[in-house]
Amino acid sequence: MQMIPMLEIDAGLLPLCALRNHALAALAEQALIAEAELTPKPGLVDRRGSGAHNDLSLNLMRLSATSLRPFFAAMGAIATGRDLDVSLRRDLAAIGRDAERKMYQVTGGVNTHKGAIWNLGLLVAAAARNGLTHSGEIAADAGTIARLPDRPQPALITHGDMVRNRYGIVAGARAEAASGFPHVLESGLVTLRMVRAAKLPEEIGRLDALLSLMSEVDDTCVLYRGGGDALSVVKSRAQAVLLAGGCATAEGRRRMRELDQELIARHASPGGSADLLAATIFLDAVERQSEIRRDHSRWEEQDGAS
């Protein structure tokens, strides 16, 4: 696996806090690209193809991630030294809306990373505010910010809103953040580090972390595209892959391929879980104070095209 290069900055030209904000923004970009390139993922864009999507590609995901980096840096800068108050929440939201507009501009109107802008933006701000590195502390502060009110905005109904209204569940990026990212801390990070401790390849840890998230999260992307039946399939079959030994075993990989084919047939993609995997990768890197390695496992040559 290869590291994604971080931005080269002349340390003599910027104060320490600015250097940290640029580093956090670089990690956020790296996390998004690492998630997109991770292969093979069930129903999601990866190096094999577009998964269950007909409007996304790997190159588009990379382009989107790179376009968001300056906005993550701006969120870190505006949060540095600030109190956890409504003023900070509103300043971050304004930058987030600018980031969304940029995303739609570079993607031609395609939503590649709306949930990730929210998740990673909050985490970058929380980490930058007073130099936190512990994942639990960063997630807790991000949750505090997320629970604060924003300025009144035009009443736009999102896919997440539609799903929550239809199924009566509290789910989606907003709910995960407001709760302090429990699935990231208790499923994603726990699984990633357990696999790493077993000395298995990093991409296995990330794939198993994704499956762990899929087995637990009420993914509004799945619900919107496939309904409750699709969500049941995602949760049960992701758990079945893990029970078969995860992606490190032949049986686990076979079950993963079956889940991938099922989700493509249903046009259902676990995009919410993918966003939380990016948050998992980001928090892990911040706590380890390391860059994020890209997946160059070449599994697409074994697994074939989607």
Residue frames relative to the residue before (quaternion, step in Angstrom):
aa qw qx qy qz dx dy dz
M 1.0000 0.0000 0.0000 0.0000 0.00 0.00 0.00
Q 0.2809 -0.7864 0.5402 0.1046 3.54 -1.04 0.87
M 0.4666 -0.6762 0.4893 0.2926 3.56 -1.04 0.73
I 0.4012 -0.6523 0.5808 0.2762 3.54 -1.17 0.64
P 0.4490 -0.7097 0.4547 0.2966 3.63 -0.62 1.03
M 0.3339 -0.7129 0.5795 0.2109 3.54 -1.06 0.82
L 0.6516 -0.5158 0.3872 0.3994 3.55 -1.29 0.42
E 0.3174 -0.7338 0.5679 0.1959 3.57 -0.90 0.93
I 0.0059 0.8090 -0.5831 0.0740 3.57 -0.59 1.19
D 0.4295 -0.6702 0.5415 0.2703 3.57 -1.03 0.82
A 0.3640 -0.7736 0.4782 0.2011 3.55 -0.32 1.27
G 0.6245 0.5582 -0.3462 0.4226 3.60 1.16 -0.44
L 0.6819 0.5058 -0.2782 0.4492 3.55 1.25 -0.33
L 0.7744 0.3037 -0.1518 0.5339 3.58 1.17 -0.39
P 0.4909 -0.6328 0.4967 0.3345 3.61 -1.07 0.65
L 0.7057 -0.4895 0.3108 0.4072 3.55 -1.26 0.46
C 0.6607 0.5122 -0.3294 0.4389 3.61 0.89 -0.87
A 0.6434 0.5111 -0.3309 0.4639 3.60 1.02 -0.73
L 0.6183 0.5308 -0.3410 0.4687 3.57 1.03 -0.75
R 0.6549 0.5062 -0.3155 0.4641 3.60 0.96 -0.84
N 0.6509 0.5181 -0.3273 0.4481 3.59 0.95 -0.81
H 0.6486 0.4958 -0.3157 0.4835 3.58 1.00 -0.77
A 0.6427 0.5189 -0.3233 0.4616 3.59 1.03 -0.77
L 0.6495 0.5040 -0.3162 0.4734 3.60 0.98 -0.81
A 0.6431 0.5117 -0.3230 0.4693 3.58 0.98 -0.80
A 0.6314 0.5241 -0.3284 0.4677 3.57 1.04 -0.77
L 0.6522 0.5061 -0.3151 0.4683 3.59 0.99 -0.81
A 0.6242 0.5302 -0.3434 0.4597 3.59 1.02 -0.75
E 0.6489 0.4962 -0.3124 0.4850 3.58 0.96 -0.84
Q 0.6485 0.5244 -0.3131 0.4544 3.57 0.91 -0.92
A 0.6511 0.5254 -0.3195 0.4448 3.58 0.94 -0.88
L 0.6590 0.5032 -0.3102 0.4650 3.60 0.96 -0.84
I 0.6783 0.4733 -0.2977 0.4768 3.58 0.93 -0.84
A 0.6364 0.5268 -0.3327 0.4547 3.59 0.98 -0.81
E 0.6404 0.5103 -0.3260 0.4724 3.59 1.00 -0.79
A 0.6764 0.5049 -0.3041 0.4418 3.59 0.85 -0.93
E 0.7296 0.4463 -0.2408 0.4589 3.57 0.92 -0.89
L 0.4914 0.6670 -0.4345 0.3533 3.61 1.19 -0.37
T 0.0136 0.8129 -0.5745 0.0948 3.57 -0.75 1.13
P 0.6435 -0.2433 -0.7251 -0.0323 1.56 -1.96 1.67
K 0.1720 -0.7791 0.5964 0.0877 3.59 -0.96 0.89
P 0.4725 -0.7071 0.4461 0.2788 3.62 -0.85 0.89
G 0.8676 0.0665 -0.0845 0.4855 3.55 -0.74 1.14
L 0.6654 0.5190 -0.2805 0.4574 3.58 1.28 -0.08
V 0.6092 -0.5161 0.4484 0.4018 3.54 -1.29 0.35
D 0.1846 0.7490 -0.6275 0.1058 3.55 -1.01 0.86
R 0.7648 -0.3773 0.2370 0.4654 3.61 -1.20 -0.26
R 0.6098 0.5554 -0.3602 0.4358 3.61 1.23 -0.22
G 0.7632 -0.2778 0.2317 0.5355 3.58 1.05 -0.66
S 0.7290 -0.4692 0.3272 0.3759 3.54 -1.33 -0.35
G 0.4400 -0.7159 0.4543 0.2957 3.60 1.22 0.13
A 0.8057 -0.2373 0.1993 0.5047 3.57 -0.88 -0.96
H 0.5796 0.6048 -0.3612 0.4096 3.59 1.29 0.00
N 0.1971 -0.7587 0.6008 0.1566 3.53 -1.24 0.48
D 0.7034 0.4376 -0.2615 0.4954 3.58 1.30 0.04
L 0.6806 0.4593 -0.2757 0.4999 3.59 1.30 0.07
S 0.0305 -0.7595 0.6484 0.0421 3.52 -1.31 0.45
L 0.6479 -0.5150 0.3789 0.4142 3.57 -1.22 0.33
N 0.6488 0.5159 -0.3298 0.4518 3.59 0.93 -0.82
L 0.6385 0.5176 -0.3263 0.4669 3.59 1.03 -0.75
M 0.6384 0.5173 -0.3253 0.4680 3.59 1.00 -0.78
R 0.6501 0.5038 -0.3206 0.4700 3.59 0.97 -0.80
L 0.6481 0.5252 -0.3120 0.4547 3.58 0.93 -0.93
S 0.6507 0.5160 -0.3050 0.4662 3.56 0.96 -0.89
A 0.6624 0.5155 -0.3135 0.4441 3.59 0.83 -0.95
T 0.6739 0.4969 -0.2974 0.4589 3.57 0.91 -0.90
S 0.6483 0.5293 -0.3231 0.4418 3.60 1.02 -0.76
L 0.6760 0.5216 -0.2874 0.4340 3.60 1.15 -0.58
R 0.4809 0.7159 -0.4184 0.2849 3.58 1.19 -0.44
P 0.6757 0.4819 -0.3340 0.4468 3.68 0.78 -0.80
F 0.6429 0.5233 -0.3289 0.4525 3.58 1.08 -0.64
F 0.6152 0.5156 -0.3482 0.4842 3.58 1.08 -0.64
A 0.6330 0.5183 -0.3322 0.4693 3.59 1.02 -0.78
A 0.6472 0.5174 -0.3157 0.4624 3.59 1.00 -0.80
M 0.6320 0.5198 -0.3332 0.4684 3.59 1.04 -0.73
G 0.6473 0.5094 -0.3192 0.4687 3.56 0.98 -0.79
A 0.6640 0.5197 -0.3054 0.4424 3.55 0.94 -0.92
I 0.7142 0.4613 -0.2720 0.4507 3.57 0.86 -0.93
A 0.6658 0.5002 -0.2992 0.4657 3.59 1.23 -0.45
T 0.5149 0.6864 -0.4134 0.3047 3.59 1.15 -0.52
G 0.8596 0.0943 -0.1067 0.4907 3.54 -0.78 1.12
R 0.5305 0.6609 -0.3911 0.3589 3.58 1.28 0.04
D 0.5054 -0.5989 0.5203 0.3393 3.53 -1.33 0.34
L 0.4961 -0.6194 0.5102 0.3317 3.55 -1.27 0.42
D 0.3323 0.7572 -0.4893 0.2772 3.56 0.25 1.26
V 0.7396 -0.4242 0.2931 0.4325 3.54 -1.35 0.13
S 0.6076 0.5678 -0.3567 0.4258 3.57 1.03 -0.71
L 0.6581 0.4884 -0.3047 0.4853 3.58 0.94 -0.87
R 0.6320 0.5444 -0.3306 0.4416 3.58 0.91 -0.90
R 0.7067 0.4635 -0.2723 0.4601 3.58 0.85 -0.91
D 0.6245 0.5247 -0.3435 0.4656 3.59 1.04 -0.67
L 0.6575 0.5018 -0.3041 0.4727 3.58 0.98 -0.85
A 0.6396 0.5319 -0.3281 0.4477 3.57 0.99 -0.81
A 0.6364 0.5306 -0.3304 0.4520 3.58 1.00 -0.79
I 0.6533 0.4843 -0.3108 0.4920 3.59 0.99 -0.81
G 0.6323 0.5444 -0.3290 0.4422 3.57 1.02 -0.80
R 0.6555 0.4959 -0.3183 0.4724 3.58 0.98 -0.76
D 0.6111 0.5231 -0.3454 0.4834 3.59 1.10 -0.66
A 0.6368 0.5286 -0.3215 0.4602 3.58 1.03 -0.82
E 0.6366 0.5210 -0.3276 0.4647 3.59 0.98 -0.80
R 0.6484 0.5112 -0.3257 0.4607 3.59 0.93 -0.83
K 0.6435 0.5072 -0.3200 0.4756 3.58 1.00 -0.79
M 0.6226 0.5438 -0.3376 0.4502 3.58 0.96 -0.84
Y 0.6919 0.4668 -0.2842 0.4718 3.58 0.80 -0.97
Q 0.6172 0.5504 -0.3465 0.4428 3.58 1.07 -0.67
V 0.7460 0.4181 -0.2417 0.4585 3.59 0.75 -1.01
T 0.7192 0.4297 -0.2511 0.4848 3.60 1.16 -0.51
G 0.4807 -0.6766 0.4405 0.3421 3.58 1.22 -0.01
G 0.7484 -0.4223 0.2079 0.4673 3.56 1.06 0.78
V 0.5418 0.6191 -0.3995 0.4045 3.60 1.25 0.15
N 0.3743 -0.7150 0.5496 0.2157 3.55 -0.98 0.92
T 0.0575 -0.8199 0.5694 -0.0144 3.55 -0.25 1.29
H 0.8546 0.0789 0.0544 0.5104 3.57 0.86 -0.99
K 0.2121 0.8106 -0.5302 0.1297 3.62 1.05 0.54
G 0.6830 0.4733 -0.2909 0.4742 3.60 0.87 -0.89
A 0.6586 0.5181 -0.3087 0.4499 3.55 1.04 -0.78
I 0.5732 0.5677 -0.3836 0.4494 3.61 1.09 -0.60
W 0.6659 0.4971 -0.2873 0.4764 3.56 0.96 -0.91
N 0.7054 0.4734 -0.2782 0.4483 3.58 0.72 -1.08
L 0.7523 0.4027 -0.2273 0.4693 3.56 0.62 -1.12
G 0.5933 0.5645 -0.3718 0.4371 3.58 1.08 -0.61
L 0.6606 0.4954 -0.2977 0.4791 3.57 0.95 -0.87
L 0.6829 0.4895 -0.2940 0.4556 3.58 0.91 -0.89
V 0.6196 0.5215 -0.3405 0.4776 3.59 1.02 -0.75
A 0.6688 0.5037 -0.3029 0.4552 3.59 0.86 -0.95
A 0.6690 0.5023 -0.3044 0.4555 3.58 0.92 -0.89
A 0.6709 0.4870 -0.3013 0.4712 3.58 1.00 -0.78
A 0.6864 0.4969 -0.2818 0.4500 3.56 1.03 -0.80
R 0.5556 0.6772 -0.3853 0.2904 3.58 1.06 -0.81
N 0.8165 -0.0722 0.0527 0.5703 3.59 0.85 -0.88
G 0.6700 -0.5667 0.2900 0.3818 3.55 1.09 0.78
L 0.2705 0.7810 -0.5232 0.2078 3.60 1.10 0.55
T 0.1133 -0.7829 0.6057 0.0853 3.55 -1.19 0.62
H 0.5911 0.5712 -0.3839 0.4207 3.63 1.14 -0.40
S 0.5049 -0.6996 0.4130 0.2917 3.58 -0.70 1.11
G 0.6592 0.5181 -0.3187 0.4420 3.59 0.92 -0.81
E 0.6622 0.4930 -0.3048 0.4748 3.59 0.98 -0.80
I 0.6376 0.5159 -0.3271 0.4694 3.59 0.99 -0.81
A 0.6725 0.4959 -0.2986 0.4611 3.58 0.88 -0.93
A 0.6429 0.5246 -0.3291 0.4507 3.59 0.99 -0.78
D 0.6734 0.4747 -0.2990 0.4815 3.60 0.91 -0.85
A 0.6169 0.5317 -0.3422 0.4687 3.59 1.04 -0.75
G 0.6456 0.5223 -0.3149 0.4596 3.57 1.01 -0.78
T 0.6218 0.5363 -0.3369 0.4607 3.55 1.03 -0.76
I 0.6525 0.5014 -0.3102 0.4760 3.58 0.94 -0.88
A 0.6657 0.5313 -0.3067 0.4249 3.58 0.90 -0.95
R 0.6829 0.4999 -0.2908 0.4463 3.59 1.05 -0.68
L 0.5682 0.5953 -0.3844 0.4184 3.59 1.24 -0.25
P 0.5226 -0.6639 0.4291 0.3193 3.61 -1.04 0.65
D 0.3542 -0.6959 0.5865 0.2150 3.54 -1.20 0.67
R 0.6358 -0.4602 0.4177 0.4577 3.57 -1.28 0.02
P 0.5821 -0.5701 0.4287 0.3903 3.62 -1.06 0.59
Q 0.1085 -0.7900 0.6032 0.0189 3.55 -0.93 1.00
P 0.6492 -0.4781 0.3895 0.4453 3.60 -1.21 0.30
A 0.4959 -0.6806 0.4600 0.2816 3.57 -0.99 0.87
L 0.0761 0.7933 -0.5930 0.1150 3.55 0.00 1.35
I 0.2941 -0.7630 0.5531 0.1590 3.57 -0.76 1.04
T 0.2138 -0.7889 0.5675 0.0998 3.58 -0.64 1.16
H 0.6746 -0.4545 0.3761 0.4437 3.55 -1.31 0.15
G 0.6352 0.5363 -0.3270 0.4494 3.56 1.02 -0.79
D 0.6316 0.5262 -0.3278 0.4656 3.56 1.02 -0.80
M 0.6488 0.5278 -0.3141 0.4493 3.56 0.94 -0.91
V 0.6640 0.5035 -0.2973 0.4661 3.56 0.96 -0.90
R 0.6606 0.5078 -0.3126 0.4561 3.58 0.90 -0.91
N 0.6652 0.4986 -0.3047 0.4648 3.58 0.98 -0.82
R 0.6949 0.4881 -0.2820 0.4466 3.57 0.95 -0.84
Y 0.8065 0.3036 -0.1364 0.4886 3.57 0.83 -0.99
G 0.4042 -0.7546 0.4496 0.2550 3.58 1.26 -0.07
I 0.5125 0.6321 -0.4293 0.3917 3.57 1.04 0.72
V 0.3542 -0.6748 0.5955 0.2540 3.54 -1.28 0.41
A 0.2870 0.7552 -0.5238 0.2700 3.54 -0.17 1.30
G 0.5747 0.6091 -0.4382 0.3267 3.53 -1.34 -0.03
A 0.7465 -0.4283 0.2836 0.4230 3.52 -1.38 0.17
R 0.6551 0.5223 -0.3279 0.4365 3.59 0.93 -0.84
A 0.6823 0.4851 -0.2941 0.4612 3.58 0.89 -0.90
E 0.6302 0.5327 -0.3355 0.4544 3.60 0.98 -0.80
A 0.6824 0.4826 -0.2902 0.4660 3.57 0.88 -0.93
A 0.6718 0.5144 -0.3041 0.4378 3.57 0.87 -0.94
S 0.6800 0.4695 -0.2786 0.4895 3.58 1.19 -0.54
G 0.5565 -0.6281 0.3865 0.3827 3.59 1.26 0.01
F 0.5553 -0.6618 0.3616 0.3507 3.58 1.17 0.69
P 0.0632 0.8456 -0.5282 0.0443 3.62 0.75 0.95
H 0.6685 0.4979 -0.3250 0.4467 3.62 0.94 -0.76
V 0.6080 0.5379 -0.3519 0.4660 3.57 1.10 -0.63
L 0.7207 0.4561 -0.2544 0.4558 3.57 0.83 -1.00
E 0.7927 0.3716 -0.1667 0.4537 3.57 0.82 -1.03
S 0.7453 0.3228 -0.2111 0.5438 3.61 1.18 -0.38
G 0.7391 0.4431 -0.2545 0.4389 3.57 0.54 -1.16
L 0.7454 0.4073 -0.2379 0.4710 3.57 0.62 -1.11
V 0.6280 0.5383 -0.3477 0.4415 3.59 0.96 -0.79
T 0.6890 0.4716 -0.2869 0.4697 3.58 0.87 -0.92
L 0.6360 0.5378 -0.3340 0.4414 3.59 0.90 -0.90
R 0.7294 0.4342 -0.2489 0.4664 3.57 0.82 -0.94
M 0.5959 0.5489 -0.3658 0.4581 3.58 1.12 -0.54
V 0.6710 0.4798 -0.2963 0.4814 3.58 0.93 -0.86
R 0.6333 0.5235 -0.3298 0.4649 3.58 1.00 -0.79
A 0.6486 0.5242 -0.3167 0.4518 3.59 1.00 -0.81
A 0.6543 0.4962 -0.3000 0.4856 3.57 1.22 -0.53
K 0.4703 -0.7170 0.4034 0.3193 3.60 1.35 0.18
L 0.4026 0.6872 -0.4986 0.3422 3.57 1.12 0.66
P 0.6639 -0.5176 0.3432 0.4166 3.61 -1.16 0.44
E 0.6230 -0.5850 0.3766 0.3575 3.56 -1.11 0.73
E 0.6517 0.5207 -0.3447 0.4307 3.61 0.94 -0.76
I 0.5860 0.5511 -0.3731 0.4623 3.62 1.16 -0.51
G 0.6453 0.5204 -0.3171 0.4607 3.56 0.97 -0.84
R 0.6756 0.4872 -0.2997 0.4652 3.57 0.93 -0.84
L 0.6497 0.5034 -0.3217 0.4701 3.59 0.97 -0.80
D 0.6720 0.4758 -0.3030 0.4797 3.59 0.92 -0.83
A 0.6063 0.5340 -0.3549 0.4705 3.60 1.09 -0.64
L 0.6311 0.5192 -0.3288 0.4733 3.59 1.00 -0.79
L 0.6632 0.5016 -0.3045 0.4646 3.58 0.90 -0.89
S 0.6236 0.5345 -0.3340 0.4625 3.57 1.03 -0.77
L 0.6509 0.4982 -0.3048 0.4850 3.58 0.99 -0.83
M 0.6541 0.5244 -0.3098 0.4486 3.58 0.91 -0.92
S 0.6775 0.5084 -0.2925 0.4438 3.57 1.03 -0.76
E 0.7513 0.3980 -0.1937 0.4895 3.59 1.23 -0.43
V 0.7028 0.5124 -0.2700 0.4130 3.59 0.98 -0.85
D 0.3433 -0.6717 0.6110 0.2400 3.57 -1.11 0.75
D 0.1347 -0.8575 0.4950 0.0391 3.53 0.36 1.36
T 0.3392 -0.7735 0.4994 0.1931 3.57 -0.47 1.20
C 0.5686 0.5709 -0.3930 0.4431 3.60 1.17 -0.43
V 0.6575 0.4912 -0.3020 0.4849 3.58 0.97 -0.85
L 0.6633 0.5120 -0.3069 0.4514 3.57 0.89 -0.92
Y 0.6665 0.5084 -0.3111 0.4478 3.59 0.90 -0.85
R 0.7574 0.4002 -0.2095 0.4716 3.56 0.90 -0.94
G 0.8400 0.2091 -0.0732 0.4954 3.59 1.01 -0.73
G 0.4828 -0.6891 0.4261 0.3323 3.59 1.23 -0.17
G 0.7693 -0.3949 0.2675 0.4251 3.51 -1.38 -0.03
D 0.6187 0.5491 -0.3493 0.4401 3.58 1.05 -0.70
A 0.6513 0.5077 -0.3152 0.4677 3.58 0.98 -0.83
L 0.6405 0.5190 -0.3342 0.4569 3.59 0.99 -0.77
S 0.6293 0.5273 -0.3333 0.4635 3.60 1.01 -0.75
V 0.6334 0.5236 -0.3200 0.4713 3.56 1.04 -0.82
V 0.6533 0.5213 -0.3161 0.4490 3.58 0.88 -0.95
K 0.7036 0.4781 -0.2804 0.4446 3.57 0.76 -1.02
S 0.7188 0.4604 -0.2714 0.4447 3.57 0.75 -1.01
R 0.7210 0.4421 -0.2698 0.4604 3.58 0.89 -0.84
A 0.5822 0.5355 -0.3820 0.4778 3.59 1.12 -0.45
Q 0.6420 0.5075 -0.3128 0.4822 3.56 1.03 -0.81
A 0.6322 0.5378 -0.3322 0.4480 3.59 1.03 -0.75
V 0.6145 0.5292 -0.3500 0.4689 3.60 1.05 -0.70
L 0.6737 0.4959 -0.2964 0.4607 3.57 0.89 -0.91
L 0.6634 0.5036 -0.3061 0.4611 3.58 0.97 -0.82
A 0.6541 0.4946 -0.3050 0.4843 3.57 1.22 -0.48
G 0.6868 -0.4800 0.2797 0.4686 3.57 1.25 0.15
G 0.4997 -0.6749 0.4164 0.3483 3.56 1.28 0.07
C 0.7624 -0.4097 0.2681 0.4230 3.53 -1.31 -0.19
A 0.5464 0.6092 -0.4070 0.4058 3.59 1.24 0.01
T 0.7190 0.4190 -0.2438 0.4980 3.61 1.23 -0.34
A 0.6091 -0.5637 0.4149 0.3729 3.55 -1.21 0.53
E 0.6619 0.4983 -0.3116 0.4654 3.59 0.97 -0.81
G 0.6314 0.5248 -0.3315 0.4647 3.56 1.02 -0.75
R 0.6663 0.4891 -0.3038 0.4738 3.59 0.94 -0.84
R 0.6179 0.5309 -0.3538 0.4595 3.61 1.04 -0.68
R 0.6801 0.4752 -0.2928 0.4752 3.57 0.90 -0.87
M 0.5943 0.5528 -0.3555 0.4635 3.58 1.14 -0.62
R 0.6537 0.5072 -0.3160 0.4642 3.60 0.93 -0.85
E 0.6405 0.5191 -0.3245 0.4638 3.57 1.01 -0.78
L 0.6474 0.5041 -0.3166 0.4759 3.58 0.99 -0.82
D 0.6174 0.5485 -0.3330 0.4550 3.57 1.00 -0.82
Q 0.6827 0.4843 -0.2846 0.4674 3.59 0.85 -0.97
E 0.6387 0.5320 -0.3210 0.4538 3.58 1.02 -0.80
L 0.6926 0.4734 -0.2874 0.4622 3.58 0.89 -0.91
I 0.6216 0.5236 -0.3452 0.4694 3.58 1.02 -0.68
A 0.6501 0.5132 -0.3162 0.4627 3.59 0.97 -0.83
R 0.7140 0.4277 -0.2460 0.4968 3.59 1.09 -0.72
H 0.3431 -0.7409 0.4935 0.2996 3.60 1.29 -0.21
A 0.4811 0.6487 -0.4327 0.4006 3.55 1.08 0.81
S 0.0563 -0.8181 0.5718 -0.0225 3.55 -0.78 1.06
P 0.3607 -0.7534 0.5068 0.2130 3.62 -0.78 0.96
G 0.0081 0.8602 -0.5087 0.0347 3.55 0.70 1.13
G 0.6068 0.5535 -0.3611 0.4417 3.58 1.09 -0.59
S 0.6544 0.4940 -0.3031 0.4856 3.57 1.00 -0.81
A 0.6171 0.5419 -0.3438 0.4553 3.58 1.06 -0.72
D 0.6352 0.5171 -0.3276 0.4710 3.60 0.99 -0.80
L 0.6796 0.4778 -0.2953 0.4719 3.58 0.98 -0.80
L 0.5767 0.5437 -0.3845 0.4732 3.60 1.16 -0.44
A 0.6297 0.5178 -0.3383 0.4700 3.61 0.96 -0.79
A 0.6426 0.5064 -0.3207 0.4773 3.60 1.00 -0.78
T 0.6182 0.5448 -0.3288 0.4615 3.58 1.07 -0.78
I 0.6722 0.4951 -0.2886 0.4688 3.57 0.86 -1.00
F 0.6421 0.5309 -0.3163 0.4536 3.58 1.01 -0.84
L 0.6994 0.4685 -0.2871 0.4571 3.60 0.73 -1.03
D 0.6202 0.5423 -0.3414 0.4524 3.57 1.02 -0.77
A 0.6823 0.4875 -0.2884 0.4622 3.59 0.93 -0.90
V 0.6283 0.5247 -0.3399 0.4631 3.59 1.00 -0.76
E 0.6870 0.4810 -0.2925 0.4594 3.58 0.87 -0.92
R 0.7060 0.4307 -0.2569 0.5001 3.59 1.04 -0.73
Q 0.2771 -0.7825 0.4969 0.2531 3.56 1.35 -0.32
S 0.5121 0.6150 -0.4201 0.4279 3.52 0.85 1.09
E 0.5415 -0.5806 0.4859 0.3655 3.52 -1.26 0.35
I 0.4724 -0.6777 0.4970 0.2655 3.55 -1.29 0.35
R 0.3127 -0.7688 0.5344 0.1601 3.54 -0.74 1.09
R 0.4031 -0.7058 0.5334 0.2341 3.53 -1.03 0.84
D 0.5030 -0.6445 0.4939 0.2962 3.54 -1.25 0.55
H 0.0781 0.7744 -0.6227 0.0800 3.56 -0.61 1.17
S 0.2134 0.8266 -0.4913 0.1728 3.55 1.06 0.83
R 0.3073 -0.7847 0.4805 0.2427 3.59 1.30 -0.37
W 0.2369 0.7950 -0.5224 0.1974 3.57 1.08 0.70
E 0.5671 0.6065 -0.4038 0.3840 3.59 1.10 -0.49
E 0.6104 0.5489 -0.3552 0.4471 3.59 1.16 -0.48
Q 0.6760 0.4509 -0.2857 0.5080 3.58 1.18 -0.51
D 0.7518 0.4484 -0.2063 0.4372 3.53 0.97 -0.96
G 0.4146 -0.7161 0.4731 0.3025 3.58 1.16 -0.44
A 0.6400 -0.5278 0.3987 0.3910 3.51 -1.31 0.07
S 0.5478 -0.5965 0.4711 0.3496 3.51 -1.23 0.52
